[in-house]
Amino acid sequence: RFPESARRLVDAGAEVLVVPAAWAAGPLKAEHWRTLATARAIENTAVVVAVGQAGRGVTGRSLVVGPDGVVGLELGEEPELRTVDLDPEALRGVRESNPSLANRRYRVVPAV
């Protein structure tokens, strides 16, 4: 929910963002969790490891999203444990083909 936090980490040199959360369960909450994790990965061209606490009242559904927005691993609502290997070359490739970080503009000028 807080894109500014992710951007500050990436500006400081982060290539992987780990987001632990006890994301509340409810209608559309799992979809929101997935969408926001994917958005953070794409807009920052970073890997997002979104670790969702599983159990009563929370959604679980941990996932790993590549810097291109592709979900490489997604777990369910029950507690599970998985490992993944991350490829730094793939990250560099995405950052070369999608230079969104380099193309940012810090000044917003309203239209007249």
C-alpha positions in Angstrom: 0.0 0.0 0.0 2.9 2.4 0.4 4.8 2.8 -2.9 7.0 5.6 -1.5 8.7 3.1 1.0 9.5 0.7 -1.9 10.9 3.6 -4.0 13.1 4.9 -1.2 14.6 1.4 -0.8 15.2 1.0 -4.5 16.8 4.5 -4.6 19.1 3.3 -1.8 20.2 0.4 -4.0 17.8 -2.4 -3.2 17.2 -5.0 -5.9 14.9 -7.2 -3.8 12.1 -6.0 -1.6 10.9 -8.2 1.2 7.4 -7.3 2.3 6.2 -9.3 5.4 2.5 -8.7 6.2 -0.4 -10.1 8.1 -2.8 -9.1 5.3 -6.3 -9.1 6.6 -8.7 -11.7 5.0 -11.9 -10.6 3.4 -13.5 -10.0 0.0 -11.0 -9.3 -2.7 -8.1 -9.0 -0.1 -6.0 -11.7 -1.7 -6.4 -10.0 -5.1 -5.4 -6.7 -3.6 -2.3 -8.3 -2.0 -1.2 -9.8 -5.3 -1.9 -6.7 -7.3 0.0 -4.4 -5.0 3.0 -6.7 -4.8 3.0 -6.9 -8.6 2.7 -3.2 -9.0 5.7 -2.6 -6.6 7.8 -5.0 -8.7 7.0 -3.4 -12.0 7.2 0.2 -11.0 10.6 -0.3 -9.3 11.9 -3.0 -11.6 12.8 -5.0 -8.5 12.0 -8.5 -7.2 9.3 -8.5 -4.6 9.1 -11.3 -2.0 5.7 -10.7 -0.4 5.5 -12.9 2.7 1.9 -13.2 3.8 1.2 -14.6 7.3 -1.1 -17.6 7.0 -3.8 -18.4 9.6 -7.0 -17.2 11.0 -8.1 -13.8 9.9 -5.2 -13.3 7.4 -4.8 -14.2 3.7 -1.5 -16.0 3.6 -0.7 -16.3 -0.2 3.0 -15.5 -0.1 4.5 -14.7 -3.5 7.6 -13.8 -5.4 7.2 -11.4 -8.2 10.0 -10.7 -10.8 11.0 -7.2 -11.8 8.9 -7.7 -15.0 5.8 -8.4 -13.0 5.7 -12.1 -13.6 4.6 -14.1 -10.5 7.2 -16.9 -10.2 5.9 -18.4 -7.0 2.6 -18.1 -5.2 1.5 -20.1 -2.1 -1.9 -20.7 -0.8 -3.8 -19.8 2.4 -2.3 -22.5 4.5 1.2 -22.3 6.0 3.8 -23.5 3.5 7.6 -23.2 3.1 9.4 -22.8 -0.3 12.8 -21.6 -1.4 13.6 -19.8 -4.7 16.7 -18.8 -6.5 17.0 -15.3 -7.7 18.9 -14.4 -10.8 20.7 -11.0 -10.6 21.3 -11.1 -14.4 17.6 -11.3 -15.1 17.1 -8.2 -12.9 19.7 -6.3 -14.8 18.2 -7.3 -18.1 14.8 -6.0 -17.0 16.3 -2.7 -15.8 18.0 -2.3 -19.2 14.9 -3.0 -21.2 12.6 -1.0 -18.9 14.4 2.1 -17.8 11.5 3.5 -15.8 13.8 4.3 -12.8 16.2 6.3 -15.1 13.3 8.1 -16.8 11.6 9.4 -13.7 11.0 13.1 -13.4 10.9 14.6 -9.9 9.2 17.8 -10.7 5.5 17.9 -11.5 4.3 20.9 -13.4 0.5 21.5 -13.6 -1.0 22.1 -17.0 -2.0 25.7 -17.7 
